[in-house]
Amino acid sequence: MTSPAPDRAILPLWAALVAAVVGGLALDASFPSLGIWPLAFVSVALSLVSLIGRRVWSASVVGLVYGLAFYLPHIDWAARFLGDDPLNWVPWVALAGVESIFMGAGAIVIALAYRWISRVMRPGPWRLAATSLVVAGVWTSRELIMGSWPYGGFPWGRIGMSQSESPLAVVTSWVGVAGLTFLMVLVVALAIEAVRVMRVRRTVGWWALTAPALLLIALILLPQFPTADAGSFRVVAVQGNGPTAYLDQGERYDVLDAQLQATEEAVGVDPDLVVWPEGGVGLDPLDDANAAAVLDRATRMVGAPILLNAAVPDGDLVFNRSMLWTAGGVEQSHDKRYPVPFGEYVPDRGLYEKIVPSLIGMIGREYEPGTDSPVMDIDGVQAALAICFDVLFDQHIEEGISGGAQVLIFQTNNADFRGTDENLQQLAFARMRAIESGRSVVNVSTVGTSQVIAPDGTTIDQIGVDERGAIIADVELRDGTTPGILLGAGIRGFLLWIPLVSAAIFGVLASRLQRG
């Protein structure tokens, strides 16, 4: 029996577009707030099936539609940053559009990989394996590129990050988030190839049917890589619920007062550290003697240093800076490594002012990226910091762990996105970082949700949205480095380049065979 033409599309274009829309919506639903994590596999399957046999132009359109169907609902909170401005939709649509263009470009490479490999290799186990590995690799390469470029990238919406509440989350402790993305797409790609083999041969070997099932079972049963107990550390995480949104109006000391009132719960509990969120002071305490005096008294009141955060000028530059405040002032500090483009600074400001001058004019901040170590020594305990957006970047977390961190502390300000899923999505990233690194995480927000998370991802305690309060927790300290952290940079480098090079090699071979 002759096999179907390898270049023939499985779905007509109209059906592929429907599959792309459903797949994009399914991917969004796999993340919080719905958090139906198995839908990530459904989403990948619909995307891949819609691309098999597609030509360049149709693959790009299908990939673009898939991206829009995912990113438009997934980051609709981006429309909240500029409040009620009539053009507040522009940042949302622009960001979703740029990310979707990347999705379309990656879809072209995936479609070409399917075509080229089918031309070069005969149907069978080797083609099944090669196709699945290259397709899963190209998908991961696309994620890695989107997470690093342009302007530092936007690593939000990665397939692996959708699994914070699933049994697959522990896989990150072995191969990192990028490795989990690759393995998840590989499971789906193997299953699709098994079905394609069955269509051609009418029968299919046990190897084709069992390969994806066995891989998925192995991933589900894989235990978390263990880290070593290193004692405990009493932390008070304070959520003041003050007016901390970019466009919030308030008196000069309103934010500071809100944090101080919530911090009163820490009096008498003998903490080792009090943690305030990003922007939890509302002003520069180094330039306000009254605020500095109040903070000095607060540290004496609770009997512990306060890790706080503020915008701080340093010469001609301004940094988003976390400071360890003691009764004698600042003892240590760390500057945010990845300021948010078009939120905390405007890249190529002159260019974008010509395009949307009113919007760019509203963004007066120009924070510089920090270069110092994220690790602080707090009375002998090594704590690694990540300030809001920094939690998204694998290399930042790895730097903290390689610097000896025994606990992770994340400070964030979600006030610009009240009432949206942004807060829950970011919490999922924090939970994944705990599991990936085998470290406790103290995630503190200005307006919620703040959580203390155990090294296995379990929530120890939390303060909900729009609540004022303090979490008092004895968090586990851990030593040791998981493979996902130790090998993370190497895994990402491999998954970035090898799949693209492999696809290119198959393209060259297919071209030569066609000419021959």
Beta strands, then each sheet from edge to edge (+ up, - down):
strand 1: 228-239
strand 2: 273-275
strand 3: 306-314
strand 4: 317-326
strand 5: 329-335
strand 6: 375-378
strand 7: 381-387
strand 8: 407-412
strand 9: 440-445
strand 10: 450-453
strand 11: 459-463
strand 12: 469-479
sheet 1: 5+ 4- 3+ 2+ 1+ 12-
sheet 2: 6+ 7- 8- 9- 10+ 11-
end
